Structures are given as C-alpha cells and as structure tokens.
Amino acid sequence: MFIKPANIRASHVRAFFTTRQCNGADERVDEAVAREFHISRDQIYLPVQQHTDSVHVLGPELAPVVSDAVVTDRKHIFVGVLVADCVPILLYDAERGVVGAVHAGWRGTANRILKKAVDVMRDRFSCEPGHIQVAIGPSIRKCSYEVGEEVTTGVRGATGDGDYHIKIKDRHFLDLSSANKIQALSTGITEDNIWQSGDCTFCKPGKYYSYRYSGGGTGRQGGFIGMW
Ligand SMILES: [Zn+2]
C-alpha cells in the first residue's frame, strides 16, 4: 500500500509514496493518509501545484499557496505532492531537521525545481547537500513517455548529458526520474543518498494512477514526508 524508500528510515521520520490501493479515484490521497495515520487533515500540507518552479517554505501559516515544492522544519506535519505520471521527490536532512516534497513534471524538471528546492534548504536552513537524502518515487519512465522534441530539448538544457532520453527514428522518449537524479547529483547530493523507484506508472496501471494510461481523467497518488 505504501512504498517506503530504503534510505529514509529514521524512527521519527515518515516518508512514503502511495499506490492506487490507498485511495479510490474519487477519494483524495490526503484524506486516505489522514485516516491511515490517525491524524487531522490539517497535519497534511499540499501546495497548489501548477507546474511552476516555485518553492514554498512552510511556516505556521497553513493556507495552500501556488508552488510545486514545499520545504519545512516543522514537525507533526506531512508535506506532500500529488502525481499521476510526474515525478514525486522527497528530501530529508537529518542534521538540520528539514524535509521537502517536490513535484517534477517536464516543465518543473526543465526549470530545475529540484535544484531550487535544494537551494532553499541550503540558503534558508543551512543544509549541506552532502547530508540530504533524496527519494525519487514512481513515475512514467523512458519506456512509455514519448514527448515532443522541444520537451527533450528543455529538459536537456537543465540536465546536461545522460542516458535519460533516447531518440528512435523521429520519436523522442524521456525519463524524468533519471533526469532528476542527475540534477540531484549536480547539487552535491551523493549517489549513496539517492533512492530511486524502479517502477513505471504507465507500465503498472494496476498499481498506480497514470494520466497517460487512462487517457486523462484519473486519480492521484502522492509522496509524503514528515517529522514526528
Ligand atoms: Zn513504462
């Protein structure tokens, strides 16, 4: 039901990705998570995702703001993002006691949303990238994510070289999960501190909601992290 990244296992931290078994297509993930953990809905913060490159620093004010990444040092609250093919990414710095959640679609990846979240952790909370754990959740992968050339060009401009894209004749395929892993490494985050799901949401429609597989209308799964 919950997928727990192997690298974020401190007893006072909960980090997980949900599957479609967690919530029906018409039930919000956050409500399912609140029920599962016996917490109030106010203890789950979700930003208003709009494929921006804005990083929100969550303080005492809980009103949702437009952003596609949330960073906080608050305890007793989950920060999360909702996805159905895009990449959910969780961040944790045990030294500074800071967590983050990032929604990286192709626009966010082309605009370096993950790097900007790490920048905020460093600048606002004095986190060292070498201490940050990263968990990259299930998303649509290179096997199934055909995109226009301009999409590959945009993501390559932000990511540089790597085996996260392929061209077969005139068709372009992209792996945003691996592009974000490369971007994480470029910030000084270490390979040992990165966990990456091997699942493709499109290839496992029984396990995950996939916007592309469903042809549009579908539910959402989430990535959540919080300190208790
Ligand atoms: Zn696939």
Residues whose N, C-alpha, C, O or C-beta is under 5 A from the ligand:
A	BS01	ZN	R141 C143 S144 C200 F202 C203
